[in-house]
Amino acid sequence: MFDKKKQSLEAHFSYKIGDLATSYLGPKAITMHIVSYAERADMQILVAKDIIPDPQILAKCFEDALLEMKEAVEVAT
């Protein structure tokens, strides 16, 4: 299934739609995208450096918050 997904045009169209939206609405301070697959989560963060000068701190805060949520779920189950 994963190979089928990579060969589809979904990624191409998703990029084009995002590019179109950004060009009409203008860039914002932060764009975040999270993809989870096979018990793994990949996070991509795009920031405007003039508004958020240290994105590494922001990324660490997001990572810590996600780990806290994961721990809470594990305790609850």
All heavy atoms as a GROMACS GRO file, in nm:
protein
  603
    1MET      N    1   0.082  -0.119   0.000
    1MET     CA    2   0.000   0.000   0.000
    1MET      C    3   0.086   0.126   0.000
    1MET      O    4   0.055   0.223  -0.066
    1MET     CB    5  -0.093  -0.001   0.120
    1MET     CG    6  -0.182   0.119   0.125
    1MET     SD    7  -0.294   0.103   0.261
    1MET     CE    8  -0.326   0.271   0.293
    2PHE      N    9   0.195   0.123   0.076
    2PHE     CA   10   0.281   0.242   0.085
    2PHE      C   11   0.341   0.277  -0.050
    2PHE      O   12   0.344   0.393  -0.088
    2PHE     CB   13   0.390   0.218   0.190
    2PHE     CG   14   0.468   0.342   0.222
    2PHE    CD1   15   0.406   0.449   0.282
    2PHE    CD2   16   0.602   0.350   0.194
    2PHE    CE1   17   0.476   0.565   0.312
    2PHE    CE2   18   0.673   0.464   0.224
    2PHE     CZ   19   0.609   0.571   0.284
    3ASP      N   20   0.386   0.176  -0.125
    3ASP     CA   21   0.441   0.204  -0.258
    3ASP      C   22   0.335   0.261  -0.350
    3ASP      O   23   0.362   0.348  -0.432
    3ASP     CB   24   0.500   0.076  -0.320
    3ASP     CG   25   0.630   0.034  -0.253
    3ASP    OD1   26   0.697   0.122  -0.197
    3ASP    OD2   27   0.662  -0.085  -0.256
    4LYS      N   28   0.214   0.211  -0.337
    4LYS     CA   29   0.103   0.262  -0.419
    4LYS      C   30   0.079   0.410  -0.389
    4LYS      O   31   0.054   0.489  -0.478
    4LYS     CB   32  -0.022   0.179  -0.388
    4LYS     CG   33  -0.132   0.193  -0.486
    4LYS     CD   34  -0.245   0.100  -0.444
    4LYS     CE   35  -0.334   0.069  -0.558
    4LYS     NZ   36  -0.443  -0.020  -0.521
    5LYS      N   37   0.089   0.446  -0.261
    5LYS     CA   38   0.069   0.584  -0.220
    5LYS      C   39   0.179   0.674  -0.277
    5LYS      O   40   0.153   0.785  -0.322
    5LYS     CB   41   0.069   0.591  -0.068
    5LYS     CG   42   0.029   0.720  -0.010
    5LYS     CD   43  -0.117   0.721   0.008
    5LYS     CE   44  -0.156   0.824   0.110
    5LYS     NZ   45  -0.298   0.844   0.112
    6LYS      N   46   0.304   0.626  -0.274
    6LYS     CA   47   0.415   0.706  -0.326
    6LYS      C   48   0.402   0.728  -0.477
    6LYS      O   49   0.444   0.831  -0.528
    6LYS     CB   50   0.548   0.638  -0.298
    6LYS     CG   51   0.591   0.647  -0.154
    6LYS     CD   52   0.736   0.614  -0.132
    6LYS     CE   53   0.775   0.478  -0.173
    6LYS     NZ   54   0.911   0.438  -0.137
    7GLN      N   55   0.343   0.633  -0.547
    7GLN     CA   56   0.331   0.644  -0.691
    7GLN      C   57   0.208   0.724  -0.734
    7GLN      O   58   0.194   0.756  -0.850
    7GLN     CB   59   0.328   0.504  -0.754
    7GLN     CG   60   0.458   0.430  -0.736
    7GLN     CD   61   0.450   0.286  -0.781
    7GLN    OE1   62   0.346   0.241  -0.826
    7GLN    NE2   63   0.559   0.213  -0.767
    8SER      N   64   0.122   0.756  -0.639
    8SER     CA   65   0.003   0.833  -0.674
    8SER      C   66   0.041   0.980  -0.692
    8SER      O   67   0.151   1.023  -0.661
    8SER     CB   68  -0.104   0.820  -0.565
    8SER     OG   69  -0.068   0.896  -0.453
    9LEU      N   70  -0.053   1.056  -0.739
    9LEU     CA   71  -0.030   1.199  -0.759
    9LEU      C   72  -0.072   1.283  -0.638
    9LEU      O   73  -0.070   1.404  -0.644
    9LEU     CB   74  -0.106   1.246  -0.883
    9LEU     CG   75  -0.057   1.186  -1.015
    9LEU    CD1   76  -0.148   1.229  -1.129
    9LEU    CD2   77   0.086   1.227  -1.043
   10GLU      N   78  -0.107   1.215  -0.528
   10GLU     CA   79  -0.156   1.287  -0.411
   10GLU      C   80  -0.054   1.387  -0.357
   10GLU      O   81  -0.087   1.501  -0.327
   10GLU     CB   82  -0.194   1.188  -0.301
   10GLU     CG   83  -0.247   1.256  -0.176
   10GLU     CD   84  -0.283   1.159  -0.067
   10GLU    OE1   85  -0.290   1.037  -0.092
   10GLU    OE2   86  -0.305   1.206   0.045
   11ALA      N   87   0.072   1.345  -0.345
   11ALA     CA   88   0.174   1.436  -0.292
   11ALA      C   89   0.193   1.557  -0.384
   11ALA      O   90   0.205   1.670  -0.338
   11ALA     CB   91   0.306   1.361  -0.275
   12HIS      N   92   0.193   1.532  -0.512
   12HIS     CA   93   0.209   1.640  -0.610
   12HIS      C   94   0.096   1.742  -0.598
   12HIS      O   95   0.119   1.862  -0.591
   12HIS     CB   96   0.215   1.583  -0.751
   12HIS     CG   97   0.217   1.687  -0.858
   12HIS    ND1   98   0.330   1.764  -0.883
   12HIS    CD2   99   0.122   1.729  -0.944
   12HIS    CE1  100   0.302   1.848  -0.982
   12HIS    NE2  101   0.177   1.828  -1.021
   13PHE      N  102  -0.028   1.692  -0.592
   13PHE     CA  103  -0.142   1.782  -0.583
   13PHE      C  104  -0.149   1.851  -0.448
   13PHE      O  105  -0.186   1.968  -0.439
   13PHE     CB  106  -0.273   1.708  -0.612
   13PHE     CG  107  -0.291   1.677  -0.758
   13PHE    CD1  108  -0.303   1.547  -0.801
   13PHE    CD2  109  -0.293   1.778  -0.852
   13PHE    CE1  110  -0.318   1.517  -0.936
   13PHE    CE2  111  -0.308   1.750  -0.987
   13PHE     CZ  112  -0.320   1.619  -1.030
   14SER      N  113  -0.111   1.780  -0.341
   14SER     CA  114  -0.110   1.842  -0.208
   14SER      C  115  -0.012   1.959  -0.204
   14SER      O  116  -0.041   2.064  -0.150
   14SER     CB  117  -0.072   1.740  -0.102
   14SER     OG  118  -0.170   1.639  -0.093
   15TYR      N  119   0.104   1.938  -0.263
   15TYR     CA  120   0.204   2.046  -0.268
   15TYR      C  121   0.150   2.164  -0.349
   15TYR      O  122   0.163   2.279  -0.308
   15TYR     CB  123   0.334   1.996  -0.329
   15TYR     CG  124   0.432   2.108  -0.355
   15TYR    CD1  125   0.506   2.163  -0.251
   15TYR    CD2  126   0.445   2.163  -0.482
   15TYR    CE1  127   0.593   2.268  -0.274
   15TYR    CE2  128   0.532   2.268  -0.506
   15TYR     CZ  129   0.605   2.320  -0.402
   15TYR     OH  130   0.690   2.425  -0.425
   16LYS      N  131   0.092   2.136  -0.464
   16LYS     CA  132   0.041   2.243  -0.550
   16LYS      C  133  -0.068   2.323  -0.481
   16LYS      O  134  -0.073   2.446  -0.490
   16LYS     CB  135  -0.010   2.187  -0.683
   16LYS     CG  136   0.099   2.139  -0.774
   16LYS     CD  137   0.182   2.256  -0.821
   16LYS     CE  138   0.285   2.211  -0.923
   16LYS     NZ  139   0.375   2.317  -0.962
   17ILE      N  140  -0.158   2.254  -0.410
   17ILE     CA  141  -0.265   2.322  -0.338
   17ILE      C  142  -0.208   2.410  -0.227
   17ILE      O  143  -0.248   2.525  -0.209
   17ILE     CB  144  -0.368   2.221  -0.282
   17ILE    CG1  145  -0.447   2.159  -0.398
   17ILE    CG2  146  -0.462   2.287  -0.181
   17ILE    CD1  147  -0.531   2.040  -0.359
   18GLY      N  148  -0.111   2.357  -0.152
   18GLY     CA  149  -0.047   2.435  -0.047
   18GLY      C  150   0.027   2.555  -0.102
   18GLY      O  151   0.021   2.665  -0.046
   19ASP      N  152   0.095   2.536  -0.214
   19ASP     CA  153   0.168   2.645  -0.278
   19ASP      C  154   0.072   2.753  -0.327
   19ASP      O  155   0.097   2.872  -0.310
   19ASP     CB  156   0.251   2.589  -0.395
   19ASP     CG  157   0.343   2.694  -0.454
   19ASP    OD1  158   0.408   2.766  -0.378
   19ASP    OD2  159   0.349   2.701  -0.579
   20LEU      N  160  -0.039   2.711  -0.385
   20LEU     CA  161  -0.140   2.805  -0.433
   20LEU      C  162  -0.200   2.884  -0.317
   20LEU      O  163  -0.214   3.006  -0.325
   20LEU     CB  164  -0.248   2.729  -0.510
   20LEU     CG  165  -0.358   2.813  -0.573
   20LEU    CD1  166  -0.300   2.898  -0.686
   20LEU    CD2  167  -0.468   2.723  -0.627
   21ALA      N  168  -0.235   2.814  -0.209
   21ALA     CA  169  -0.293   2.882  -0.093
   21ALA      C  170  -0.195   2.984  -0.034
   21ALA      O  171  -0.233   3.096   0.001
   21ALA     CB  172  -0.334   2.780   0.013
   22THR      N  173  -0.068   2.945  -0.024
   22THR     CA  174   0.032   3.036   0.030
   22THR      C  175   0.052   3.157  -0.060
   22THR      O  176   0.068   3.269  -0.012
   22THR     CB  177   0.166   2.963   0.049
   22THR    OG1  178   0.145   2.852   0.135
   22THR    CG2  179   0.270   3.053   0.111
   23SER      N  180   0.049   3.136  -0.190
   23SER     CA  181   0.070   3.248  -0.281
   23SER      C  182  -0.046   3.348  -0.276
   23SER      O  183  -0.024   3.468  -0.289
   23SER     CB  184   0.092   3.199  -0.424
   23SER     OG  185  -0.025   3.139  -0.474
   24TYR      N  186  -0.168   3.299  -0.253
   24TYR     CA  187  -0.282   3.391  -0.244
   24TYR      C  188  -0.300   3.451  -0.106
   24TYR      O  189  -0.336   3.567  -0.092
   24TYR     CB  190  -0.411   3.320  -0.286
   24TYR     CG  191  -0.426   3.310  -0.435
   24TYR    CD1  192  -0.415   3.188  -0.499
   24TYR    CD2  193  -0.449   3.423  -0.513
   24TYR    CE1  194  -0.427   3.178  -0.637
   24TYR    CE2  195  -0.460   3.415  -0.650
   24TYR     CZ  196  -0.450   3.291  -0.712
   24TYR     OH  197  -0.460   3.283  -0.848
   25LEU      N  198  -0.276   3.372  -0.002
   25LEU     CA  199  -0.298   3.420   0.134
   25LEU      C  200  -0.173   3.482   0.195
   25LEU      O  201  -0.180   3.547   0.298
   25LEU     CB  202  -0.347   3.306   0.222
   25LEU     CG  203  -0.478   3.240   0.176
   25LEU    CD1  204  -0.508   3.119   0.262
   25LEU    CD2  205  -0.592   3.339   0.180
   26GLY      N  206  -0.060   3.460   0.133
   26GLY     CA  207   0.065   3.512   0.187
   26GLY      C  208   0.122   3.420   0.293
   26GLY      O  209   0.048   3.347   0.358
   27PRO      N  210   0.253   3.423   0.311
   27PRO     CA  211   0.314   3.337   0.412
   27PRO      C  212   0.278   3.385   0.552
   27PRO      O  213   0.263   3.504   0.576
   27PRO     CB  214   0.464   3.351   0.386
   27PRO     CG  215   0.477   3.479   0.314
   27PRO     CD  216   0.350   3.501   0.238
   28LYS      N  217   0.265   3.293   0.642
   28LYS     CA  218   0.233   3.324   0.782
   28LYS      C  219   0.357   3.298   0.867
   28LYS      O  220   0.462   3.261   0.816
   28LYS     CB  221   0.116   3.237   0.830
   28LYS     CG  222  -0.008   3.251   0.745
   28LYS     CD  223  -0.060   3.392   0.748
   28LYS     CE  224  -0.182   3.405   0.657
   28LYS     NZ  225  -0.216   3.538   0.626
   29ALA      N  226   0.346   3.316   0.995
   29ALA     CA  227   0.460   3.300   1.084
   29ALA      C  228   0.502   3.154   1.098
   29ALA      O  229   0.620   3.124   1.110
   29ALA     CB  230   0.427   3.358   1.221
   30ILE      N  231   0.405   3.061   1.095
   30ILE     CA  232   0.439   2.921   1.117
   30ILE      C  233   0.348   2.830   1.036
   30ILE      O  234   0.229   2.856   1.022
   30ILE     CB  235   0.430   2.884   1.267
   30ILE    CG1  236   0.476   2.740   1.291
   30ILE    CG2  237   0.291   2.905   1.322
   30ILE    CD1  238   0.495   2.706   1.436
   31THR      N  239   0.408   2.727   0.983
   31THR     CA  240   0.334   2.619   0.917
   31THR      C  241   0.386   2.490   0.975
   31THR      O  242   0.507   2.468   0.980
   31THR     CB  243   0.357   2.620   0.764
   31THR    OG1  244   0.318   2.746   0.713
   31THR    CG2  245   0.279   2.511   0.697
   32MET      N  246   0.295   2.404   1.021
   32MET     CA  247   0.336   2.279   1.082
   32MET      C  248   0.262   2.164   1.017
   32MET      O  249   0.142   2.175   0.990
   32MET     CB  250   0.307   2.280   1.232
   32MET     CG  251   0.364   2.160   1.303
   32MET     SD  252   0.351   2.177   1.480
   32MET     CE  253   0.195   2.098   1.507
   33HIS      N  254   0.333   2.056   0.991
   33HIS     CA  255   0.274   1.939   0.927
   33HIS      C  256   0.323   1.817   1.004
   33HIS      O  257   0.443   1.800   1.026
   33HIS     CB  258   0.322   1.932   0.782
   33HIS     CG  259   0.258   1.825   0.704
   33HIS    ND1  260   0.183   1.851   0.592
   33HIS    CD2  261   0.254   1.692   0.721
   33HIS    CE1  262   0.138   1.737   0.543
   33HIS    NE2  263   0.181   1.640   0.620
   34ILE      N  264   0.229   1.732   1.043
   34ILE     CA  265   0.265   1.608   1.113
   34ILE      C  266   0.208   1.491   1.035
   34ILE      O  267   0.090   1.492   0.998
   34ILE     CB  268   0.212   1.605   1.257
   34ILE    CG1  269   0.274   1.716   1.340
   34ILE    CG2  270   0.239   1.470   1.321
   34ILE    CD1  271   0.224   1.723   1.481
   35VAL      N  272   0.292   1.391   1.012
   35VAL     CA  273   0.250   1.268   0.945
   35VAL      C  274   0.285   1.153   1.038
   35VAL      O  275   0.398   1.143   1.086
   35VAL     CB  276   0.324   1.250   0.810
   35VAL    CG1  277   0.288   1.118   0.748
   35VAL    CG2  278   0.292   1.364   0.717
   36SER      N  279   0.187   1.067   1.064
   36SER     CA  280   0.216   0.949   1.144
   36SER      C  281   0.190   0.825   1.060
   36SER      O  282   0.094   0.819   0.983
   36SER     CB  283   0.130   0.946   1.271
   36SER     OG  284  -0.006   0.934   1.237
   37TYR      N  285   0.282   0.730   1.073
   37TYR     CA  286   0.270   0.606   0.998
   37TYR      C  287   0.355   0.501   1.068
   37TYR      O  288   0.470   0.527   1.104
   37TYR     CB  289   0.320   0.626   0.854
   37TYR     CG  290   0.314   0.502   0.769
   37TYR    CD1  291   0.192   0.458   0.718
   37TYR    CD2  292   0.427   0.428   0.743
   37TYR    CE1  293   0.185   0.344   0.641
   37TYR    CE2  294   0.421   0.313   0.666
   37TYR     CZ  295   0.299   0.272   0.615
   37TYR     OH  296   0.292   0.157   0.540
   38ALA      N  297   0.298   0.385   1.088
   38ALA     CA  298   0.369   0.270   1.145
   38ALA      C  299   0.436   0.305   1.278
   38ALA      O  300   0.556   0.286   1.297
   38ALA     CB  301   0.471   0.214   1.046
   39GLU      N  302   0.358   0.359   1.371
   39GLU     CA  303   0.402   0.394   1.506
   39GLU      C  304   0.516   0.497   1.506
   39GLU      O  305   0.598   0.500   1.596
   39GLU     CB  306   0.443   0.269   1.582
   39GLU     CG  307   0.327   0.173   1.603
   39GLU     CD  308   0.365   0.054   1.687
   39GLU    OE1  309   0.464   0.062   1.764
   39GLU    OE2  310   0.296  -0.049   1.676
   40ARG      N  311   0.519   0.582   1.406
   40ARG     CA  312   0.620   0.687   1.398
   40ARG      C  313   0.551   0.816   1.356
   40ARG      O  314   0.460   0.815   1.274
   40ARG     CB  315   0.725   0.647   1.295
   40ARG     CG  316   0.830   0.751   1.274
   40ARG     CD  317   0.922   0.713   1.161
   40ARG     NE  318   0.998   0.830   1.124
   40ARG     CZ  319   1.122   0.828   1.088
   40ARG    NH1  320   1.185   0.714   1.081
   40ARG    NH2  321   1.184   0.939   1.055
   41ALA      N  322   0.595   0.928   1.412
   41ALA     CA  323   0.541   1.058   1.374
   41ALA      C  324   0.654   1.147   1.325
   41ALA      O  325   0.756   1.160   1.392
   41ALA     CB  326   0.469   1.123   1.492
   42ASP      N  327   0.637   1.204   1.208
   42ASP     CA  328   0.734   1.298   1.153
   42ASP      C  329   0.671   1.437   1.154
   42ASP      O  330   0.559   1.455   1.108
   42ASP     CB  331   0.772   1.261   1.010
   42ASP     CG  332   0.852   1.132   1.004
   42ASP    OD1  333   0.939   1.113   1.091
   42ASP    OD2  334   0.828   1.052   0.912
   43MET      N  335   0.744   1.533   1.208
   43MET     CA  336   0.694   1.669   1.218
   43MET      C  337   0.782   1.762   1.134
   43MET      O  338   0.904   1.756   1.142
   43MET     CB  339   0.695   1.713   1.364
   43MET     CG  340   0.648   1.854   1.387
   43MET     SD  341   0.630   1.901   1.561
   43MET     CE  342   0.763   1.822   1.644
   44GLN      N  343   0.718   1.846   1.056
   44GLN     CA  344   0.789   1.946   0.977
   44GLN      C  345   0.736   2.082   1.019
   44GLN      O  346   0.616   2.103   1.023
   44GLN     CB  347   0.764   1.925   0.829
   44GLN     CG  348   0.809   1.790   0.778
   44GLN     CD  349   0.759   1.762   0.639
   44GLN    OE1  350   0.683   1.839   0.582
   44GLN    NE2  351   0.802   1.651   0.583
   45ILE      N  352   0.827   2.173   1.048
   45ILE     CA  353   0.790   2.307   1.090
   45ILE      C  354   0.860   2.407   0.999
   45ILE      O  355   0.981   2.400   0.980
   45ILE     CB  356   0.829   2.334   1.236
   45ILE    CG1  357   0.763   2.233   1.330
   45ILE    CG2  358   0.792   2.475   1.277
   45ILE    CD1  359   0.811   2.240   1.471
   46LEU      N  360   0.783   2.499   0.946
   46LEU     CA  361   0.837   2.607   0.864
   46LEU      C  362   0.799   2.738   0.933
   46LEU      O  363   0.682   2.761   0.962
   46LEU     CB  364   0.778   2.602   0.724
   46LEU     CG  365   0.819   2.712   0.628
   46LEU    CD1  366   0.967   2.699   0.594
   46LEU    CD2  367   0.736   2.705   0.502
   47VAL      N  368   0.899   2.821   0.963
   47VAL     CA  369   0.872   2.945   1.036
   47VAL      C  370   0.929   3.065   0.962
   47VAL      O  371   1.022   3.053   0.883
   47VAL     CB  372   0.932   2.942   1.179
   47VAL    CG1  373   0.873   2.831   1.261
   47VAL    CG2  374   1.083   2.930   1.175
   48ALA      N  375   0.871   3.179   0.991
   48ALA     CA  376   0.926   3.307   0.944
   48ALA      C  377   1.030   3.350   1.046
   48ALA      O  378   0.997   3.378   1.162
   48ALA     CB  379   0.816   3.410   0.931
   49LYS      N  380   1.156   3.351   1.006
   49LYS     CA  381   1.266   3.379   1.100
   49LYS      C  382   1.257   3.518   1.163
   49LYS      O  383   1.306   3.539   1.273
   49LYS     CB  384   1.401   3.362   1.031
   49LYS     CG  385   1.433   3.220   0.993
   49LYS     CD  386   1.477   3.140   1.110
   49LYS     CE  387   1.627   3.133   1.112
   49LYS     NZ  388   1.680   3.049   1.215
   50ASP      N  389   1.195   3.613   1.094
   50ASP     CA  390   1.183   3.746   1.152
   50ASP      C  391   1.079   3.751   1.264
   50ASP      O  392   1.083   3.838   1.350
   50ASP     CB  393   1.152   3.851   1.045
   50ASP     CG  394   1.027   3.818   0.965
   50ASP    OD1  395   0.993   3.699   0.955
   50ASP    OD2  396   0.965   3.912   0.913
   51ILE      N  397   0.986   3.654   1.266
   51ILE     CA  398   0.883   3.649   1.370
   51ILE      C  399   0.920   3.548   1.478
   51ILE      O  400   0.901   3.572   1.597
   51ILE     CB  401   0.746   3.615   1.309
   51ILE    CG1  402   0.706   3.726   1.211
   51ILE    CG2  403   0.640   3.597   1.417
   51ILE    CD1  404   0.582   3.696   1.131
   52ILE      N  405   0.973   3.433   1.437
   52ILE     CA  406   1.015   3.328   1.531
   52ILE      C  407   1.165   3.306   1.508
   52ILE      O  408   1.204   3.225   1.424
   52ILE     CB  409   0.935   3.199   1.508
   52ILE    CG1  410   0.786   3.226   1.524
   52ILE    CG2  411   0.981   3.090   1.604
   52ILE    CD1  412   0.696   3.113   1.486
   53PRO      N  413   1.250   3.377   1.582
   53PRO     CA  414   1.393   3.375   1.554
   53PRO      C  415   1.464   3.244   1.589
   53PRO      O  416   1.568   3.214   1.535
   53PRO     CB  417   1.449   3.490   1.637
   53PRO     CG  418   1.350   3.511   1.745
   53PRO     CD  419   1.218   3.470   1.690
   54ASP      N  420   1.410   3.165   1.683
   54ASP     CA  421   1.476   3.041   1.724
   54ASP      C  422   1.380   2.922   1.710
   54ASP      O  423   1.320   2.879   1.808
   54ASP     CB  424   1.526   3.054   1.867
   54ASP     CG  425   1.630   2.950   1.901
   54ASP    OD1  426   1.656   2.860   1.818
   54ASP    OD2  427   1.688   2.958   2.010
   55PRO      N  428   1.365   2.867   1.590
   55PRO     CA  429   1.269   2.760   1.570
   55PRO      C  430   1.306   2.629   1.640
   55PRO      O  431   1.220   2.546   1.666
   55PRO     CB  432   1.267   2.741   1.418
   55PRO     CG  433   1.395   2.798   1.369
   55PRO     CD  434   1.431   2.906   1.466
   56GLN      N  435   1.433   2.612   1.677
   56GLN     CA  436   1.472   2.490   1.748
   56GLN      C  437   1.403   2.480   1.884
   56GLN      O  438   1.363   2.372   1.927
   56GLN     CB  439   1.624   2.482   1.766
   56GLN     CG  440   1.700   2.453   1.639
   56GLN     CD  441   1.724   2.578   1.555
   56GLN    OE1  442   1.704   2.691   1.601
   56GLN    NE2  443   1.767   2.558   1.432
   57ILE      N  444   1.389   2.593   1.951
   57ILE     CA  445   1.320   2.594   2.081
   57ILE      C  446   1.173   2.558   2.061
   57ILE      O  447   1.116   2.479   2.136
   57ILE     CB  448   1.335   2.731   2.151
   57ILE    CG1  449   1.480   2.752   2.193
   57ILE    CG2  450   1.242   2.740   2.272
   57ILE    CD1  451   1.508   2.888   2.250
   58LEU      N  452   1.112   2.614   1.958
   58LEU     CA  453   0.972   2.584   1.928
   58LEU      C  454   0.955   2.436   1.895
   58LEU      O  455   0.863   2.370   1.944
   58LEU     CB  456   0.925   2.670   1.811
   58LEU     CG  457   0.780   2.654   1.770
   58LEU    CD1  458   0.687   2.699   1.882
   58LEU    CD2  459   0.753   2.733   1.643
   59ALA      N  460   1.045   2.380   1.815
   59ALA     CA  461   1.038   2.238   1.780
   59ALA      C  462   1.051   2.150   1.905
   59ALA      O  463   0.981   2.050   1.920
   59ALA     CB  464   1.146   2.203   1.678
   60LYS      N  465   1.141   2.188   1.996
   60LYS     CA  466   1.158   2.114   2.121
   60LYS      C  467   1.031   2.120   2.205
   60LYS      O  468   0.991   2.020   2.266
   60LYS     CB  469   1.278   2.169   2.198
   60LYS     CG  470   1.306   2.100   2.327
   60LYS     CD  471   1.352   1.958   2.306
   60LYS     CE  472   1.391   1.896   2.440
   60LYS     NZ  473   1.358   1.755   2.448
   61CYS      N  474   0.965   2.234   2.210
   61CYS     CA  475   0.839   2.246   2.285
   61CYS      C  476   0.732   2.155   2.226
   61CYS      O  477   0.659   2.088   2.300
   61CYS     CB  478   0.791   2.391   2.286
   61CYS     SG  479   0.894   2.502   2.383
   62PHE      N  480   0.721   2.153   2.093
   62PHE     CA  481   0.625   2.063   2.028
   62PHE      C  482   0.658   1.918   2.059
   62PHE      O  483   0.570   1.838   2.089
   62PHE     CB  484   0.624   2.084   1.876
   62PHE     CG  485   0.544   2.201   1.831
   62PHE    CD1  486   0.601   2.297   1.749
   62PHE    CD2  487   0.411   2.217   1.867
   62PHE    CE1  488   0.529   2.405   1.704
   62PHE    CE2  489   0.338   2.325   1.824
   62PHE     CZ  490   0.396   2.419   1.742
   63GLU      N  491   0.785   1.882   2.051
   63GLU     CA  492   0.826   1.744   2.078
   63GLU      C  493   0.792   1.705   2.221
   63GLU      O  494   0.737   1.598   2.246
   63GLU     CB  495   0.976   1.729   2.054
   63GLU     CG  496   1.026   1.589   2.076
   63GLU     CD  497   1.176   1.576   2.055
   63GLU    OE1  498   1.244   1.677   2.029
   63GLU    OE2  499   1.225   1.463   2.065
   64ASP      N  500   0.823   1.792   2.317
   64ASP     CA  501   0.792   1.765   2.457
   64ASP      C  502   0.642   1.748   2.479
   64ASP      O  503   0.598   1.658   2.550
   64ASP     CB  504   0.846   1.876   2.547
   64ASP     CG  505   0.998   1.879   2.552
   64ASP    OD1  506   1.062   1.780   2.510
   64ASP    OD2  507   1.052   1.983   2.596
   65ALA      N  508   0.562   1.834   2.416
   65ALA     CA  509   0.416   1.825   2.431
   65ALA      C  510   0.363   1.694   2.373
   65ALA      O  511   0.277   1.629   2.434
   65ALA     CB  512   0.349   1.943   2.362
   66LEU      N  513   0.416   1.653   2.258
   66LEU     CA  514   0.372   1.526   2.198
   66LEU      C  515   0.411   1.408   2.286
   66LEU      O  516   0.332   1.313   2.301
   66LEU     CB  517   0.430   1.511   2.057
   66LEU     CG  518   0.370   1.602   1.952
   66LEU    CD1  519   0.452   1.596   1.824
   66LEU    CD2  520   0.225   1.565   1.924
   67LEU      N  521   0.530   1.412   2.344
   67LEU     CA  522   0.571   1.304   2.433
   67LEU      C  523   0.485   1.299   2.559
   67LEU      O  524   0.451   1.190   2.608
   67LEU     CB  525   0.719   1.319   2.470
   67LEU     CG  526   0.817   1.291   2.356
   67LEU    CD1  527   0.959   1.327   2.397
   67LEU    CD2  528   0.809   1.146   2.311
   68GLU      N  529   0.447   1.415   2.612
   68GLU     CA  530   0.357   1.419   2.727
   68GLU      C  531   0.222   1.358   2.693
   68GLU      O  532   0.163   1.284   2.773
   68GLU     CB  533   0.339   1.562   2.776
   68GLU     CG  534   0.458   1.619   2.848
   68GLU     CD  535   0.438   1.763   2.888
   68GLU    OE1  536   0.322   1.810   2.896
   68GLU    OE2  537   0.539   1.832   2.914
   69MET      N  538   0.170   1.390   2.575
   69MET     CA  539   0.041   1.331   2.533
   69MET      C  540   0.053   1.180   2.518
   69MET      O  541  -0.037   1.105   2.557
   69MET     CB  542  -0.006   1.394   2.402
   69MET     CG  543  -0.058   1.534   2.417
   69MET     SD  544  -0.134   1.597   2.267
   69MET     CE  545   0.009   1.665   2.183
   70LYS      N  546   0.164   1.134   2.463
   70LYS     CA  547   0.185   0.990   2.446
   70LYS      C  548   0.189   0.920   2.582
   70LYS      O  549   0.127   0.815   2.599
   70LYS     CB  550   0.316   0.965   2.371
   70LYS     CG  551   0.346   0.819   2.349
   70LYS     CD  552   0.479   0.801   2.276
   70LYS     CE  553   0.512   0.654   2.264
   70LYS     NZ  554   0.645   0.632   2.209
   71GLU      N  555   0.261   0.979   2.678
   71GLU     CA  556   0.267   0.922   2.811
   71GLU      C  557   0.130   0.919   2.878
   71GLU      O  558   0.094   0.822   2.945
   71GLU     CB  559   0.365   1.000   2.897
   71GLU     CG  560   0.510   0.981   2.859
   71GLU     CD  561   0.604   1.075   2.933
   71GLU    OE1  562   0.559   1.144   3.028
   71GLU    OE2  563   0.722   1.078   2.896
   72ALA      N  564   0.051   1.024   2.859
   72ALA     CA  565  -0.083   1.029   2.918
   72ALA      C  566  -0.172   0.919   2.860
   72ALA      O  567  -0.250   0.857   2.932
   72ALA     CB  568  -0.146   1.166   2.894
   73VAL      N  569  -0.160   0.895   2.731
   73VAL     CA  570  -0.239   0.789   2.667
   73VAL      C  571  -0.196   0.652   2.720
   73VAL      O  572  -0.280   0.567   2.747
   73VAL     CB  573  -0.226   0.796   2.513
   73VAL    CG1  574  -0.282   0.672   2.447
   73VAL    CG2  575  -0.295   0.921   2.460
   74GLU      N  576  -0.065   0.631   2.735
   74GLU     CA  577  -0.016   0.504   2.784
   74GLU      C  578  -0.063   0.477   2.927
   74GLU      O  579  -0.095   0.365   2.962
   74GLU     CB  580   0.136   0.499   2.775
   74GLU     CG  581   0.188   0.489   2.632
   74GLU     CD  582   0.339   0.503   2.622
   74GLU    OE1  583   0.404   0.539   2.724
   74GLU    OE2  584   0.391   0.481   2.512
   75VAL      N  585  -0.067   0.582   3.010
   75VAL     CA  586  -0.115   0.567   3.148
   75VAL      C  587  -0.264   0.536   3.150
   75VAL      O  588  -0.311   0.455   3.229
   75VAL     CB  589  -0.083   0.694   3.230
   75VAL    CG1  590  -0.155   0.693   3.364
   75VAL    CG2  591   0.067   0.709   3.249
   76ALA      N  592  -0.339   0.598   3.060
   76ALA     CA  593  -0.484   0.583   3.058
   76ALA      C  594  -0.526   0.445   3.006
   76ALA      O  595  -0.637   0.399   3.036
   76ALA     CB  596  -0.548   0.692   2.972
   77THR      N  597  -0.441   0.380   2.929
   77THR     CA  598  -0.481   0.249   2.873
   77THR      C  599  -0.423   0.134   2.949
   77THR      O  600  -0.351   0.137   3.035
   77THR     CB  601  -0.436   0.236   2.726
   77THR    OG1  602  -0.297   0.259   2.715
   77THR    CG2  603  -0.512   0.332   2.639
   0.00000   0.00000   0.00000
